Amino acid sequence: MGHGRCGGFTRYAGRRQVAQPAPFSAHWRMRSEESCSSTTATGMPRDWRGAALPTKVDLLPFERGVNVSRLLDVPQVLQPAISANAAERDLEPCAGDLWVLSWDGRYLGLAMIAAVKPDYVLAWPVTLPSDLAFAPALVLEQSPIGSPLTLWPTREIGMGMHLLHQPLGRLLDAKRIQPIAWALEDGENPGLPFASGSASDEANRDADEEFVNRWTDLCFHVWPSHSHRFLSESKIKNLGGSAAKAAKVLGLTPPLLRPLWTGVTPATEEQVQALATGLGFEVADILGEDPLARVTRRIAHPQFKQPLVDLADARQWSEEMARDSTRENYALAARDDSRTVVDQRIVDAIKRCQGTSTP
């Protein structure tokens, strides 16, 4: 999902901030209630907003487990940690946790969750000892992978949950996140050692620019695609249009029109233009929001990442195709909007996709 958290980075020269584009993070002082899910004294699990969470849906037969050889470009130093955590079933993003990022079966990097939002996370990039690092990056000698890691709080991004592949454990106590962010913002000691050198050093400028561009790309990486466009049945009818007229314009039978008409399937650009022209309406007048937006947000949750990766691998689809097909197949089940039932319907949709020929 789009998360509206992409913008300029804050750059630092050594420990002092230099006037540069605004930082990604604007919510450091609000994170106390956004760390992760919690449990009340009665034992009922609650999310970051304090709302009760339903019983988790068992993903069987989609057992948790990551085939490291199938996740391309994984650095060798990470493979033992990924294998050791492959059976982890608690996939609720939590502030301070270290996550593997991936898309289309390819390793994209590491990130630490800084805060959890309803539809996305704020994340601090994390790099390996073999990667070039310099201040304002911070060095953590102890980490879940058994070797030092470099943390980049000033390069914080908002990132869609669809990129979260697998948690590797706690990297930083959640209570330390705000103080570190405040210290760096104010040019004070963050309590962790800085990497040697500086982003402002001539020798590091190209590498810093490349780093910024790479993580900005991840910030703007969204699913579903912004190119998806959905017809609005109500808006078209209010303008005097009808399903019969739309079917005639598009040359579709009623069964083929229905998923387009109800917004289950996104319309192509050609279909949108043809329908607007044929009905005599403006394009904006016939489009609406994704009617399955809530479901789409849920499909993006890391609970479904591995089943979707497995689906894409089995069907030889892209991950985007697997997610789009799951969203569309979700609509075939009986309607029930409770979280537990929504999750089960997503699982059923994935199973249904395993028996289809095309997404």
Sequence and secondary structure as in RCSB ss.txt:
>XXXX:A:sequence
MGHGRCGGFTRYAGRRQVAQPAPFSAHWRMRSEESCSSTTATGMPRDWRGAALPTKVDLLPFERGVNVSRLLDVP
QVLQPAISANAAERDLEPCAGDLWVLSWDGRYLGLAMIAAVKPDYVLAWPVTLPSDLAFAPALVLEQSPIGSPLT
LWPTREIGMGMHLLHQPLGRLLDAKRIQPIAWALEDGENPGLPFASGSASDEANRDADEEFVNRWTDLCFHVWPS
HSHRFLSESKIKNLGGSAAKAAKVLGLTPPLLRPLWTGVTPATEEQVQALATGLGFEVADILGEDPLARVTRRIA
HPQFKQPLVDLADARQWSEEMARDSTRENYALAARDDSRTVVDQRIVDAIKRCQGTSTP
>XXXX:A:secstr
   S       EETTEE S S  S   GGGGGG S  EE TTS EE TTS B       TTS     GGGSBT  
GGGHHHHHHTTT       TTEEEEEEETTEEEEEEEEEEE SSEEEEEEEE TTS   BT EEES  TTSS EE
E GGG EEEEGGGEEEEEEE S GGGHHHHHHHHHHT   SS B SSBTTSGGGHHHHHHHHHHHHHHHT  SS 
TT BEE HHHHHHTT  HHHHHHHHT  HHHHHHHHTTSS B HHHHHHHHHHHT  HHHHEE  TTHHHHHHHT
SGGGHHHHHHHHHHHT  HHHHHHHHHHHHTTS    SHHHHHHHHHHHHHHHTT S  
